[in-house]
Amino acid sequence: MVCSVAPALDARVAGRVGCGVRLLRLVSLSLVLAVGAAVPAPAAATPGLDLDRSTIPQLQRLMNRGELSSIGLTGRYLGRIATVDREVRSVLAVDPTAIAQAAASDLRRRTGHARGPLEGIPVLLKDNVDTRGLDTTAGSRALRGKPPADATLVRKLRAAGAVILGKANLSEWANYRSTKATSGWSGVGGQTHNPYVLDRNPCGSSSGSGAAVAASLAQVAIGTETDGSIVCPAGANGVVGAKPSLGLVSRTGVVPISAEQDTAGPMARNVVDAAITLSALQGRDPADPPTAGYPADQPTDYARELRPDALEGARIGLWRQSGVNADVDRVVEEAAGVLRSRGAEVIDVELPYQDQIGAAEGAALLSEFTRDLPAYLRTRPGVPQSIAELVEFNRRDPVELSKFGQELFEQALTAPGTDDPGYREQRRTATSLARASIDETLAAHDLDAIASPTNSPAWKTVYGEGDAFELGSSTPAAVAGYPNVSVPAGYAGDLPIGVSLFAGRWADADVLSLAAAFEDATPVRRAPRYLPG
């Protein structure tokens, strides 16, 4: 079946819905023929269902009342992927079992065997997360092939009832191949576009996850971050991104950069969905030692911890980073007003040690990459087994080096190992100063959290010189291993700007609650319009 797509996206809404329903009917017919299942009405028939605004709790209530089915909801998202994503290019592959997963979820619900808070909810996975039966490529043509098993976090999503909808595009190798890389491009998926203005960049390596959620192609997506790759695409695409404390979510089965900084976390259109998803992702994993370290009293249901009055009496440090971008300065000042309007005391702060942290982080990551990526490759038979083999593959491949080079891969070939004293000093410096920059600032002003702009307005996507990145605030929390949540805060014209809230390690529940209260006070997020630029 071919669904025609008219040139103007704003005029295509009706066409998209129609095409999505036709796609669902064909998929549903296939399911009926295959398993004899009775297929509920598609989600398009559910009165008042607005995918862009619906939250997981709202969807669960509809499904519990029999007014919506997971098949219908999944089909609605598949229909949008088939149409809207032609412009955004955020989804690499759809799981061919998605409708069957949804049917199984509906059966569990009808028979009283719902698995958990994500029962029947469609979730996209960044394509550096091992997924049974689906290619997991990290965006590289060298890594095409199916891993032998699900990543631990995927098993947790399935155990919570989620429908694995497919794989999202990403910046190839999580943006760790070239010093002049363009975010959102991969050899497998090409370029993902920012759904707000299509010639603008989606930012960060979780670019496909952020853009897909913004375009309502899934209810939730999973991203990963080493430094900024969840929060930056969240900010640039006008969604919520939750980068958890290091050790809260297992990294087993996730293509790595650095075990000292890598995390995985949820991206969603609202804080409650991110909180619910993080609750499902969280858990100890013997194969990932940092997960043994989180406190016994760490919350397990972050949605239950959300308080609408969380800002009342809170002390928030504001790291403005002013003078770089006038729109960012305006949005930050407006955000400060919102915080005060909900009873928070806002104190201007500066975070120390940033230059030293950045210098030490870059050198440390290179050594950690040379240790951690080959260890992952050994779990994937049939693909290159070393960084040297990847370098040679890229040199021979007609696509991989067509936009930019592989300078970081080449530097990794001669980087010192993690047993090198120089490396160990760089990592100690980076981590200790990052933690001190946050801990000392929190203590000096008796703060509950620090707020700072997540991103500057998205830049035009070009190739050859790298991203035109102006500012961000991800590094302190990323290098420290502390939680960081980005929430929509305003716009520069049509381009979203987010504000990040971060605090000490294991303060995930507090940061999410503050972010939810901020979101409730200023629900600025609006759906993208897919402007051509």
C-alpha positions as a printed NumPy array, in Angstrom:
array([[  0.   ,   0.   ,   0.   ],
       [  1.231,   3.496,  -0.832],
       [ -0.231,   6.462,   1.068],
       [  0.24 ,   9.686,  -0.849],
       [  1.757,  12.578,   1.062],
       [  0.94 ,  16.128,   0.009],
       [  3.725,  18.767,   0.027],
       [  2.508,  20.889,   2.952],
       [  2.724,  19.098,   6.293],
       [  0.208,  21.345,   8.023],
       [ -2.349,  20.342,   5.386],
       [ -1.634,  16.659,   5.828],
       [ -3.079,  15.99 ,   9.259],
       [ -6.271,  14.463,   7.928],
       [ -4.331,  12.479,   5.353],
       [ -1.98 ,  11.152,   7.988],
       [ -4.8  ,   9.931,  10.174],
       [ -6.514,   8.283,   7.24 ],
       [ -3.334,   6.607,   6.092],
       [ -2.582,   5.487,   9.643],
       [ -6.03 ,   3.951,  10.01 ],
       [ -5.719,   2.153,   6.67 ],
       [ -2.304,   0.84 ,   7.734],
       [ -3.767,  -0.329,  11.03 ],
       [ -6.643,  -2.082,   9.277],
       [ -4.247,  -3.965,   7.016],
       [ -2.01 ,  -4.927,   9.927],
       [ -5.057,  -5.861,  11.974],
       [ -6.388,  -8.011,   9.114],
       [ -3.042,  -9.796,   8.998],
       [ -3.311, -10.429,  12.719],
       [ -6.842, -11.802,  12.35 ],
       [ -5.735, -14.145,   9.579],
       [ -2.672, -15.214,  11.537],
       [ -4.122, -15.837,  14.977],
       [ -7.878, -15.488,  14.616],
       [ -7.903, -12.56 ,  17.034],
       [-10.756, -10.114,  17.292],
       [ -9.235,  -6.697,  16.644],
       [-10.643,  -3.707,  18.569],
       [-11.418,  -0.443,  16.826],
       [ -8.397,   1.719,  15.98 ],
       [ -7.344,   4.517,  18.298],
       [ -8.549,   7.072,  15.755],
       [-12.087,   6.091,  16.787],
       [-11.462,   6.934,  20.454],
       [-13.272,  10.218,  21.208],
       [-11.041,  13.005,  22.463],
       [ -7.765,  11.092,  22.125],
       [ -4.959,  13.567,  21.427],
       [ -1.688,  11.671,  21.161],
       [  0.364,  14.825,  21.582],
       [ -1.241,  15.643,  24.949],
       [ -2.185,  12.228,  26.334],
       [ -0.232,  10.907,  29.294],
       [  0.363,   7.284,  30.23 ],
       [ -2.064,   7.491,  33.193],
       [ -4.767,   8.852,  30.88 ],
       [ -4.142,   6.111,  28.316],
       [ -4.203,   3.454,  31.017],
       [ -7.581,   4.686,  32.24 ],
       [ -8.974,   4.522,  28.707],
       [ -7.648,   0.991,  28.206],
       [ -8.903,  -0.174,  31.596],
       [-12.38 ,   1.092,  30.696],
       [-12.274,  -0.659,  27.32 ],
       [-12.419,   2.639,  25.42 ],
       [ -8.973,   2.108,  23.894],
       [ -6.862,  -0.929,  23.104],
       [ -3.123,  -1.34 ,  22.826],
       [ -3.675,  -2.56 ,  19.259],
       [ -5.486,   0.67 ,  18.484],
       [ -2.865,   2.841,  20.178],
       [  0.031,   0.981,  18.566],
       [ -1.639,   1.173,  15.179],
       [ -2.134,   4.897,  15.549],
       [  1.577,   5.358,  16.187],
       [  2.503,   3.036,  13.315],
       [  0.321,   5.125,  11.036],
       [  2.12 ,   8.315,  12.064],
       [  5.496,   6.679,  11.536],
       [  4.41 ,   5.683,   8.031],
       [  3.479,   9.263,   7.166],
       [  4.886,  11.965,   9.432],
       [  8.304,  10.331,   9.714],
       [  8.877,  10.678,   5.996],
       [  9.853,  14.246,   6.825],
       [ 11.454,  13.799,  10.245],
       [ 13.365,  10.552,   9.541],
       [ 13.647,   9.642,  13.197],
       [ 12.655,   5.95 ,  13.099],
       [ 15.109,   3.451,  11.648],
       [ 12.907,   0.379,  11.834],
       [  9.514,  -0.721,  13.106],
       [  9.295,  -3.964,  15.041],
       [  7.235,  -6.329,  12.852],
       [  5.852,  -7.931,  16.009],
       [  4.498,  -4.644,  17.438],
       [  0.831,  -5.404,  16.713],
       [  1.23 ,  -8.939,  18.034],
       [  2.822,  -7.534,  21.206],
       [ -0.133,  -5.156,  21.52 ],
       [ -2.612,  -7.995,  21.066],
       [ -0.876,  -9.974,  23.799],
       [ -1.04 ,  -6.916,  26.054],
       [ -4.773,  -6.504,  25.428],
       [ -5.305, -10.163,  26.298],
       [ -3.343,  -9.798,  29.534],
       [ -5.427,  -6.783,  30.484],
       [ -8.723,  -8.532,  29.737],
       [ -7.725, -11.562,  31.784],
       [ -6.383,  -9.625,  34.772],
       [ -2.713, -10.306,  34.094],
       [ -1.434,  -6.821,  33.248],
       [  2.292,  -6.742,  33.84 ],
       [  2.962,  -3.225,  35.019],
       [  2.694,   0.538,  34.551],
       [  3.702,   0.42 ,  30.878],
       [  1.15 ,  -2.244,  29.922],
       [  0.281,  -1.705,  26.255],
       [  2.325,   1.501,  25.889],
       [  4.381,   1.812,  22.665],
       [  8.059,   2.629,  23.265],
       [ 10.84 ,   3.398,  20.779],
       [ 14.428,   2.418,  21.553],
       [ 17.53 ,   4.288,  20.51 ],
       [ 19.375,   2.026,  18.102],
       [ 22.344,   1.486,  20.377],
       [ 20.206,  -0.643,  22.716],
       [ 20.339,  -4.386,  21.998],
       [ 16.915,  -5.638,  20.983],
       [ 16.031,  -9.241,  20.305],
       [ 14.962,  -9.808,  16.69 ],
       [ 15.875,  -6.286,  15.51 ],
       [ 19.103,  -4.924,  14.087],
       [ 21.064,  -2.904,  16.622],
       [ 23.574,  -0.772,  14.749],
       [ 24.507,   2.344,  16.741],
       [ 23.834,   3.912,  13.34 ],
       [ 26.867,   2.227,  11.771],
       [ 26.696,   0.04 ,   8.686],
       [ 29.511,  -1.988,  10.26 ],
       [ 27.253,  -3.128,  13.093],
       [ 24.247,  -4.252,  11.064],
       [ 22.858,  -7.46 ,  12.503],
       [ 20.732,  -8.764,  15.325],
       [ 22.179,  -9.084,  18.824],
       [ 21.772, -12.408,  20.603],
       [ 19.536, -11.046,  23.392],
       [ 17.704,  -8.024,  24.73 ],
       [ 19.58 ,  -5.442,  26.737],
       [ 18.693,  -5.582,  30.418],
       [ 16.659,  -2.383,  30.145],
       [ 14.63 ,  -3.857,  27.266],
       [ 13.817,  -6.894,  29.375],
       [ 12.605,  -4.525,  32.079],
       [ 10.407,  -2.65 ,  29.619],
       [  8.863,  -5.898,  28.416],
       [  8.357,  -7.011,  32.018],
       [  6.446,  -3.772,  32.645],
       [  4.156,  -4.514,  29.687],
       [  5.609,  -2.123,  27.11 ],
       [  5.157,  -2.649,  23.388],
       [  8.54 ,  -2.322,  21.674],
       [  7.574,  -0.241,  18.656],
       [ 10.93 ,  -0.068,  16.889],
       [ 14.343,   1.582,  16.76 ],
       [ 15.112,   5.296,  16.618],
       [ 17.896,   6.862,  14.588],
       [ 20.822,   8.445,  16.418],
       [ 24.043,  10.291,  15.854],
       [ 26.283,   7.444,  14.728],
       [ 28.258,   5.752,  17.523],
       [ 26.452,   8.122,  19.924],
       [ 28.3  ,  11.05 ,  18.32 ],
       [ 31.683,   9.586,  19.188],
       [ 33.338,   9.071,  15.828],
       [ 34.359,  12.48 ,  14.536],
       [ 35.385,  15.827,  15.978],
       [ 33.306,  17.431,  13.199],
       [ 30.235,  15.209,  13.358],
       [ 26.742,  16.496,  12.637],
       [ 24.189,  15.442,  15.225],
       [ 21.345,  13.273,  13.985],
       [ 23.249,  11.695,  11.076],
       [ 24.088,   8.012,  10.805],
       [ 25.265,   5.811,   7.991],
       [ 22.252,   3.551,   8.52 ],
       [ 19.52 ,   6.162,   8.945],
       [ 20.766,   9.303,   7.252],
       [ 19.801,  12.65 ,   8.776],
       [ 17.092,  13.105,  11.395],
       [ 15.451,  16.533,  11.243],
       [ 14.055,  18.742,  13.967],
       [ 10.252,  18.466,  13.638],
       [  9.709,  22.093,  14.589],
       [ 11.771,  23.459,  11.691],
       [ 12.958,  20.738,   9.371],
       [ 16.246,  22.307,   8.295],
       [ 17.295,  22.623,  11.955],
       [ 19.254,  20.072,  13.922],
       [ 17.691,  17.749,  16.547],
       [ 20.867,  17.866,  18.725],
       [ 22.648,  15.16 ,  20.637],
       [ 23.105,  11.495,  19.922],
       [ 19.559,  10.601,  21.082],
       [ 18.326,  12.794,  18.243],
       [ 15.911,  10.251,  16.801],
       [ 14.42 ,   9.518,  20.211],
       [ 13.817,  13.198,  20.904],
       [ 12.445,  14.022,  17.463],
       [ 10.18 ,  10.955,  17.412],
       [  8.613,  11.78 ,  20.767],
       [  8.149,  15.42 ,  19.73 ],
       [  6.392,  14.289,  16.544],
       [  4.141,  11.877,  18.496],
       [  5.565,   8.767,  16.842],
       [  5.673,   6.918,  20.187],
       [  4.449,   7.589,  23.693],
       [  7.945,   7.271,  25.126],
       [ 11.43 ,   6.737,  23.745],
       [ 14.64 ,   5.58 ,  25.356],
       [ 17.765,   7.665,  24.923],
       [ 21.304,   7.334,  26.21 ],
       [ 23.71 ,   9.976,  27.429],
       [ 27.414,  10.283,  28.041],
       [ 27.31 ,  14.082,  28.161],
       [ 24.201,  15.861,  26.898],
       [ 22.775,  13.215,  24.598],
       [ 19.437,  12.913,  26.422],
       [ 18.943,  16.45 ,  27.685],
       [ 20.102,  18.332,  24.579],
       [ 17.722,  16.592,  22.137],
       [ 15.006,  16.934,  24.776],
       [ 15.575,  20.674,  24.908],
       [ 15.945,  21.149,  21.153],
       [ 12.839,  19.085,  20.355],
       [ 10.612,  20.468,  23.093],
       [ 10.213,  17.301,  25.179],
       [ 11.211,  16.023,  28.62 ],
       [ 14.445,  14.106,  29.002],
       [ 15.516,  12.4  ,  32.231],
       [ 19.203,  11.518,  32.567],
       [ 19.308,   9.363,  35.721],
       [ 21.995,   8.963,  38.333],
       [ 24.795,   6.704,  37.168],
       [ 23.946,   3.208,  38.384],
       [ 20.179,   3.591,  38.47 ],
       [ 19.635,   1.928,  35.062],
       [ 21.64 ,  -0.996,  33.691],
       [ 23.872,  -0.414,  30.672],
       [ 24.289,  -4.122,  29.872],
       [ 23.559,  -4.527,  26.164],
       [ 23.95 ,  -0.829,  25.347],
       [ 26.692,   0.143,  22.885],
       [ 29.122,   2.08 ,  25.116],
       [ 31.377,   5.088,  25.136],
       [ 32.316,   5.103,  28.816],
       [ 31.199,   3.029,  31.771],
       [ 32.119,   6.01 ,  33.97 ],
       [ 29.486,   8.278,  32.381],
       [ 27.054,   6.354,  30.133],
       [ 23.437,   6.221,  31.229],
       [ 20.106,   5.375,  29.615],
       [ 16.884,   7.2  ,  30.37 ],
       [ 13.405,   8.123,  29.163],
       [ 12.279,  10.866,  26.803],
       [  8.599,  11.819,  26.804],
       [  6.224,  14.703,  26.175],
       [  5.556,  15.184,  29.889],
       [  7.282,  14.552,  33.188],
       [  4.854,  11.941,  34.514],
       [  5.524,   9.646,  31.546],
       [  9.273,  10.025,  32.064],
       [  8.836,   9.224,  35.763],
       [  6.752,   6.113,  35.062],
       [  9.245,   4.864,  32.49 ],
       [ 12.253,   5.485,  34.723],
       [ 10.546,   3.446,  37.436],
       [ 10.328,   0.515,  35.011],
       [ 13.935,   0.91 ,  33.833],
       [ 15.48 ,   1.107,  37.274],
       [ 17.014,  -1.964,  38.825],
       [ 20.144,  -3.741,  39.896],
       [ 22.097,  -5.816,  37.393],
       [ 24.982,  -8.065,  38.498],
       [ 26.585,  -7.533,  35.084],
       [ 26.728,  -3.754,  35.658],
       [ 28.438,  -3.135,  39.039],
       [ 27.399,   0.54 ,  39.532],
       [ 23.783,  -0.596,  39.818],
       [ 24.659,  -2.264,  43.115],
       [ 25.373,   1.123,  44.618],
       [ 22.051,   2.873,  44.783],
       [ 20.543,   3.246,  48.256],
       [ 18.091,   0.742,  49.653],
       [ 15.592,   3.543,  50.236],
       [ 15.755,   4.836,  46.657],
       [ 12.154,   5.307,  45.409],
       [ 10.853,   2.699,  43.001],
       [  7.773,   4.623,  41.831],
       [  8.868,   8.076,  40.725],
       [  5.396,   9.073,  39.536],
       [  4.133,   8.653,  43.093],
       [  6.852,  11.047,  44.266],
       [  5.683,  13.904,  42.012],
       [  4.203,  16.755,  44.059],
       [  2.453,  19.734,  42.454],
       [  3.652,  21.915,  45.349],
       [  7.289,  20.771,  45.127],
       [  8.502,  24.294,  44.346],
       [  6.849,  25.806,  47.432],
       [  9.718,  26.776,  49.73 ],
       [ 12.365,  25.227,  47.465],
       [ 15.696,  26.963,  46.985],
       [ 16.815,  26.826,  43.347],
       [ 20.23 ,  27.963,  42.172],
       [ 20.062,  29.61 ,  38.739],
       [ 23.132,  29.122,  36.547],
       [ 22.125,  31.582,  33.846],
       [ 25.093,  31.418,  31.42 ],
       [ 23.806,  34.761,  30.203],
       [ 25.135,  36.868,  27.36 ],
       [ 25.476,  34.043,  24.824],
       [ 22.016,  34.06 ,  23.268],
       [ 19.324,  36.7  ,  23.833],
       [ 16.437,  34.236,  23.413],
       [ 17.954,  31.905,  25.97 ],
       [ 18.429,  34.801,  28.388],
       [ 14.753,  35.746,  27.97 ],
       [ 13.492,  32.187,  28.487],
       [ 15.702,  31.725,  31.561],
       [ 14.407,  34.964,  33.081],
       [ 10.83 ,  33.852,  32.398],
       [ 11.595,  30.483,  33.992],
       [ 12.957,  32.246,  37.072],
       [  9.68 ,  34.139,  37.314],
       [  7.711,  30.914,  37.089],
       [  9.797,  29.34 ,  39.852],
       [  9.219,  32.333,  42.098],
       [  5.483,  32.358,  41.313],
       [  5.255,  28.833,  42.743],
       [  6.982,  29.759,  45.951],
       [ 10.62 ,  28.964,  45.157],
       [ 13.497,  31.192,  46.161],
       [ 15.828,  31.675,  43.185],
       [ 19.5  ,  32.43 ,  43.847],
       [ 21.927,  33.269,  41.04 ],
       [ 24.963,  30.968,  41.108],
       [ 28.071,  30.19 ,  39.083],
       [ 29.392,  26.643,  38.921],
       [ 33.165,  26.438,  39.425],
       [ 35.781,  24.238,  37.709],
       [ 34.052,  23.989,  34.323],
       [ 37.178,  24.461,  32.181],
       [ 39.136,  21.895,  34.181],
       [ 36.272,  19.395,  34.022],
       [ 35.963,  19.703,  30.258],
       [ 39.675,  19.279,  29.628],
       [ 39.982,  16.183,  31.817],
       [ 36.718,  14.627,  30.58 ],
       [ 37.722,  14.608,  26.919],
       [ 41.004,  12.795,  27.517],
       [ 39.453,  10.305,  29.947],
       [ 36.594,   9.381,  27.605],
       [ 38.994,   8.469,  24.826],
       [ 40.772,   5.901,  26.998],
       [ 37.493,   4.517,  28.329],
       [ 36.155,   4.169,  24.797],
       [ 39.164,   2.038,  23.817],
       [ 38.35 ,  -0.28 ,  26.74 ],
       [ 34.555,  -0.415,  26.627],
       [ 33.64 ,  -0.543,  22.932],
       [ 35.8  ,  -3.611,  22.081],
       [ 34.334,  -5.406,  25.11 ],
       [ 30.852,  -4.792,  23.696],
       [ 31.887,  -5.844,  20.171],
       [ 32.912,  -9.23 ,  21.543],
       [ 29.237,  -9.857,  22.375],
       [ 28.306,  -9.368,  18.702],
       [ 29.662, -12.149,  16.483],
       [ 29.904, -11.317,  12.803],
       [ 30.778,  -7.63 ,  13.195],
       [ 34.209,  -5.927,  13.41 ],
       [ 35.829,  -6.841,  16.697],
       [ 38.107,  -3.855,  17.265],
       [ 38.262,  -0.121,  16.711],
       [ 41.023,  -0.718,  14.148],
       [ 38.687,  -2.98 ,  12.165],
       [ 35.959,  -0.328,  12.368],
       [ 38.369,   2.295,  11.045],
       [ 39.174,   0.08 ,   8.067],
       [ 35.503,  -0.724,   7.452],
       [ 34.678,   2.981,   7.349],
       [ 37.511,   3.705,   4.922],
       [ 36.177,   1.11 ,   2.491],
       [ 32.478,   1.872,   2.889],
       [ 30.893,   4.28 ,   0.349],
       [ 28.587,   5.929,   2.925],
       [ 30.279,   6.084,   6.316],
       [ 32.78 ,   8.874,   5.597],
       [ 30.612,  10.745,   3.113],
       [ 29.674,  13.569,   5.533],
       [ 32.551,  13.764,   8.023],
       [ 35.541,  11.798,   9.196],
       [ 36.467,   9.455,  12.03 ],
       [ 39.042,  11.473,  13.941],
       [ 38.002,  10.134,  17.358],
       [ 38.235,   6.529,  16.167],
       [ 41.713,   7.245,  14.826],
       [ 42.782,   8.962,  18.056],
       [ 41.515,   5.949,  19.994],
       [ 44.015,   3.739,  18.175],
       [ 46.875,   5.4  ,  20.068],
       [ 45.097,   6.488,  23.261],
       [ 46.601,   5.357,  26.584],
       [ 44.852,   2.459,  28.264],
       [ 42.847,   2.729,  31.447],
       [ 45.804,   1.318,  33.414],
       [ 47.84 ,   4.391,  32.476],
       [ 48.549,   6.727,  35.452],
       [ 47.827,   9.765,  33.293],
       [ 44.41 ,   8.438,  32.413],
       [ 43.596,   7.638,  36.04 ],
       [ 44.469,  11.194,  37.055],
       [ 42.266,  12.63 ,  34.289],
       [ 39.295,  10.565,  35.397],
       [ 39.809,  11.437,  39.065],
       [ 40.04 ,  15.108,  38.141],
       [ 36.98 ,  15.089,  35.902],
       [ 34.707,  13.199,  38.292],
       [ 35.829,  14.832,  41.531],
       [ 35.611,  18.376,  40.159],
       [ 32.244,  17.739,  38.518],
       [ 30.844,  16.473,  41.798],
       [ 32.426,  19.321,  43.693],
       [ 31.02 ,  21.9  ,  41.284],
       [ 27.491,  20.733,  42.123],
       [ 27.924,  19.653,  45.738],
       [ 29.758,  22.81 ,  46.794],
       [ 27.214,  25.042,  45.059],
       [ 24.28 ,  23.201,  46.637],
       [ 25.863,  23.384,  50.092],
       [ 27.041,  27.005,  49.868],
       [ 23.532,  28.283,  49.159],
       [ 21.489,  25.541,  50.871],
       [ 19.905,  24.627,  47.536],
       [ 17.484,  21.882,  46.575],
       [ 18.573,  21.909,  42.925],
       [ 20.296,  23.934,  40.235],
       [ 18.513,  25.195,  37.115],
       [ 20.221,  26.19 ,  33.877],
       [ 19.371,  26.467,  30.174],
       [ 19.519,  23.089,  28.461],
       [ 20.164,  24.372,  24.962],
       [ 20.372,  27.297,  22.616],
       [ 17.956,  27.37 ,  19.654],
       [ 18.546,  24.561,  17.159],
       [ 21.054,  25.432,  14.431],
       [ 20.763,  24.706,  10.724],
       [ 22.021,  21.257,   9.826],
       [ 25.169,  21.459,   7.708],
       [ 28.093,  19.09 ,   7.152],
       [ 31.8  ,  19.604,   7.403],
       [ 32.328,  21.8  ,  10.459],
       [ 30.351,  20.001,  13.15 ],
       [ 27.459,  21.308,  15.222],
       [ 27.   ,  25.054,  15.708],
       [ 26.587,  24.512,  19.438],
       [ 26.332,  27.696,  21.534],
       [ 25.658,  26.607,  25.1  ],
       [ 24.484,  23.789,  27.311],
       [ 24.52 ,  22.739,  30.948],
       [ 24.859,  18.968,  30.773],
       [ 28.531,  18.484,  31.666],
       [ 28.54 ,  18.855,  35.477],
       [ 25.769,  16.289,  36.076],
       [ 26.965,  13.986,  33.287],
       [ 30.552,  13.759,  34.519],
       [ 29.479,  13.602,  38.166],
       [ 26.95 ,  10.819,  37.522],
       [ 24.135,  12.955,  38.976],
       [ 20.516,  13.186,  37.754],
       [ 19.495,  15.852,  35.254],
       [ 16.003,  16.511,  33.867],
       [ 15.277,  18.864,  30.965],
       [ 11.765,  20.272,  30.667],
       [ 10.34 ,  22.612,  27.985],
       [ 10.592,  26.247,  29.073],
       [  9.972,  28.44 ,  26.034],
       [ 10.711,  29.17 ,  22.392],
       [ 12.931,  31.23 ,  20.153],
       [ 10.382,  31.757,  17.405],
       [  9.356,  28.183,  16.608],
       [ 12.448,  26.578,  18.141],
       [ 12.135,  25.053,  21.641],
       [ 14.381,  25.921,  24.559],
       [ 14.537,  23.752,  27.661],
       [ 15.582,  24.321,  31.243],
       [ 17.529,  21.634,  33.093],
       [ 17.205,  20.833,  36.778],
       [ 19.933,  18.813,  38.463],
       [ 21.091,  17.967,  41.974],
       [ 23.183,  15.426,  43.894],
       [ 23.481,  11.717,  43.163],
       [ 20.351,   9.644,  43.766],
       [ 18.206,  12.812,  43.923],
       [ 16.272,  11.594,  40.884],
       [ 12.892,  11.711,  42.614],
       [ 13.45 ,  15.261,  43.876],
       [ 14.586,  16.549,  40.493],
       [ 11.655,  14.913,  38.692],
       [  9.215,  16.369,  41.206],
       [ 10.628,  19.877,  40.779],
       [ 10.497,  19.469,  37.001],
       [  6.862,  18.311,  37.155],
       [  5.914,  21.293,  39.304],
       [  7.65 ,  23.631,  36.842],
       [  5.858,  21.95 ,  33.932],
       [  2.524,  22.332,  35.722],
       [  3.195,  26.026,  36.35 ],
       [  4.128,  26.786,  32.738],
       [  2.776,  24.219,  30.249],
       [  4.475,  25.931,  27.327],
       [  5.03 ,  22.906,  25.12 ],
       [  3.215,  22.955,  21.789],
       [  3.16 ,  20.4  ,  18.998],
       [  5.635,  20.876,  16.145],
       [  4.49 ,  22.345,  12.826],
       [  7.154,  20.764,  10.569],
       [  8.114,  24.099,   9.023],
       [ 10.46 ,  23.837,   6.038],
       [ 12.913,  26.445,   7.356]])
